[in-house]
Amino acid sequence: MAIFKLIGALGIVLISIGIINKQRKIQDVFYILGGVCLEIYSVYISDLIFIILEAIFIVAAIYDFIKQKHNK
């Protein structure tokens, strides 16, 4: 379905914005949202390696977000 391709494309855009943005906390938010979009897409295409990669990416971004929150 085209909706899942759009969700995947949105994920790429969100992660790209996160890379460009230099504020760490905002980067993490974009990484989390983009990762979730790409996770949805990877489940749709049934790519186990991509599913695992995105899950690890999301967990790492959430961890970094929480770590940054507690350091301030």
C-alpha positions in Angstrom: 0.0 0.0 0.0 1.1 3.5 -0.8 0.4 4.7 2.8 3.3 2.6 4.1 5.7 3.9 1.6 4.7 7.4 2.6 5.2 6.5 6.3 8.7 5.1 5.4 9.5 8.3 3.4 8.4 10.4 6.3 10.7 8.4 8.6 13.7 9.2 6.3 12.8 12.9 6.2 12.5 13.0 10.0 15.8 11.3 10.6 17.4 13.6 8.1 16.1 16.6 9.9 17.4 15.2 13.1 20.9 14.8 11.5 20.8 18.4 10.3 19.5 19.8 13.6 22.3 20.6 16.1 20.2 20.6 19.3 20.7 17.2 20.9 17.3 16.9 22.6 15.5 17.8 19.4 17.6 15.4 17.4 16.5 12.6 19.6 12.8 13.5 19.1 13.3 13.4 15.3 15.2 10.2 15.6 12.5 8.5 17.7 9.7 9.7 15.4 11.6 8.8 12.2 12.6 5.4 13.7 9.0 4.6 14.5 7.9 5.5 11.0 10.6 3.3 9.5 9.8 0.5 12.0 6.2 0.5 10.7 7.5 0.4 7.2 9.9 -2.4 7.9 7.1 -4.5 9.5 5.0 -3.9 6.5 7.7 -5.1 4.1 8.5 -8.0 6.5 12.2 -7.4 6.6 13.5 -8.9 9.8 16.9 -7.4 9.7 15.5 -3.9 9.2 12.9 -4.5 11.9 15.7 -5.3 14.4 17.8 -2.4 13.2 15.0 0.1 13.7 14.1 -1.4 17.1 17.7 -0.9 18.3 17.8 2.6 16.7 14.6 3.6 18.5 15.7 2.2 21.9 19.1 4.0 21.6 17.4 7.3 20.7 15.0 7.0 23.6 17.9 6.1 26.0 19.8 9.2 24.8 16.7 11.4 25.1 16.2 10.2 28.7 19.9 10.5 29.5 19.9 14.1 28.2 16.8 14.9 30.3 18.4 13.7 33.5 21.7 15.5 32.8 20.1 18.9 32.9 
